[in-house]
Amino acid sequence: MQSSADLMLNRSVRFQARESFCLRWAWLGRLLFAAVALFLPLGHPHIWRQIDTLGVSLRYWLRWTTETAAAWPLVPAILHSGDAPGFMAMEWPLLNLLAAPFFQFGPAVGTALARCFVLGLNLILVMWNIQLWRSVRPLGICASKSWRWMPLIGFGLIYFPKFIPDSPAMLLVLAATALIWKKQRLGLAAVLLSTGLLMKPTSVIVLGLLLLSRTWASTLLFAWFPLLGSLTLTVLYYVFGTKWIQQLAGGESFYRIEPQNPWQALLSFFSSGTKLWDLFLQGLGFYGALPVLLIFSFLPFVRSLQRLWLVLGLQVFAIAVLDGEHSFVHQYYFLGTLPVLCLLLQAVLEDLPEWGVYKLARFGLYTLIFGSSMTYLAYEWRPFYITAPADRFLAFGDCQQLKAKLPDWPWHQNHVFRVTPRAYPLVGLCFAERVGSEQSQYGLFVDSDPLPAECEIVQSAGHLRGALCKSH
């Protein structure tokens, strides 16, 4: 007969095998939904932010091909530049540069390939982190198993397919944190950390994981050079580099460089009421899983997780100090909390008994994960059953059709077309043209836009109108 200890061990092995099997299928399901969504109109949240980021990538390609005489070809510039060069102080544009060549295939295919690229990059970086963290067990929790949850819960579920730099930046800093924790390849750690912080400074909160190490003080001292060097380089870029770009741009900037008053930022953050509840119940967690994990953390057979909760609190506090209430508008600033959430979830799942009411509690956690995932994935496929408003996303086919109807217009000749002013290059991305001129006689308008008095419609396609305008 088997002893009770052997039975428990066999049961644990069977559970881990079932969990790994289910996670593989969950990854495949997530990848399927994301892959289909890549060829649909851009979805919430942050449609405009993605159009902005894609627009910068497209503008790089235009500057390398049709604007060959343009100065400073590696300095970021916007697509809706108007008659000015359009230089724009922003986050370090590595993602935009890497994605720019995809637009050689046109705006529709280029946009789909760029979105596919960032999703693939994020998944590759997750798998690399699983390998890097394989021998690391913060608070006795298997980190590499924890990271398997990243594409399936919380902000990872939402933002990994989005064309924004926040996810790859967070994952690069996470990889650097693994090397620093293990005191290995500090040169590579410095490169990864610098790249991640330059792409998105808010990813610095990932370094809070180092506080979970038993030797965190000596680890920080040992790695002082890559830590200090990376932070210094980031500060130099965002204090001096962005100001230099601002001077080239004539003072314009999409990136707020001036820091807020920390006390005012904290007050605005913690007095936000429903926004704060939404962050903790649906953003950081999944369908209220965060308070559930908090309750389970205090069960007698669950290991002590107070340090994990402390690190999570410090991460949220840091973002609150940096950006205050504004951070609720850009919840991707909190992506750096995702590894801590994954560690909390893995610890509770590892420690919950597999019998009685606790088996039901485990099932409840899985239900929350599955329910939140399916709800968001259905939301991601909304374009199948809800038509995107024309002022959110334009059909690339309509833009190509209008181009074909107006063959004598100056397409692909570095002409800046007239459009209705917007804070994001909706029309420019669709046509792969610079937009925003106040002097051009060629106008491209969405049908819901008011037509300027001096313009007359000459052709239309779908929601788009081509108009000839009298120059001022």
Buried (B, 14 or more C-beta within 10 A) or exposed (E): EEEEEEEBEEEEEEBEEEBEEEBEEBBEBBBEBBBBBBEBBBBBBBBBBBBBBBBBBBBBBBBBEBBEEBEEEEBBBBBBBBEBBBBBBBBBBBBBBBBBBBBEEEBBBBBBBBBBBBBEBBBEBBEBBBEBBBEBBBBEBBBBBBBBBBBBBBBBBBBBBBBBBBBBBBBBBBBBBBBBBBEEBBEEBBBBBBBBBBBBBBBBBBBBBBBBBEEBEEBBEBBEEBBEBBBEBBEEBBEEBBEEBBEBBEEBBBEEEEEBEEEEBBBBBBEBEEBBEBBBBBBBBBBEBBEBBBEBBEEEEBEEBEEBBBBBEEBBBBBBBBBBBBBBEBBBBBBBBBBBBBBBBBBBBBBBBEEEEBEEBBEEBEEBBBEBBEEBBEBBBBBEEEEBEBBBBBBBEBBBBBBEEBEEBBBEEBBBBBBBEBEBBBBBBBBBBBBBBEEBBBBBBBEEBEBBEBBEEBBBBBBBBBBBBEEE
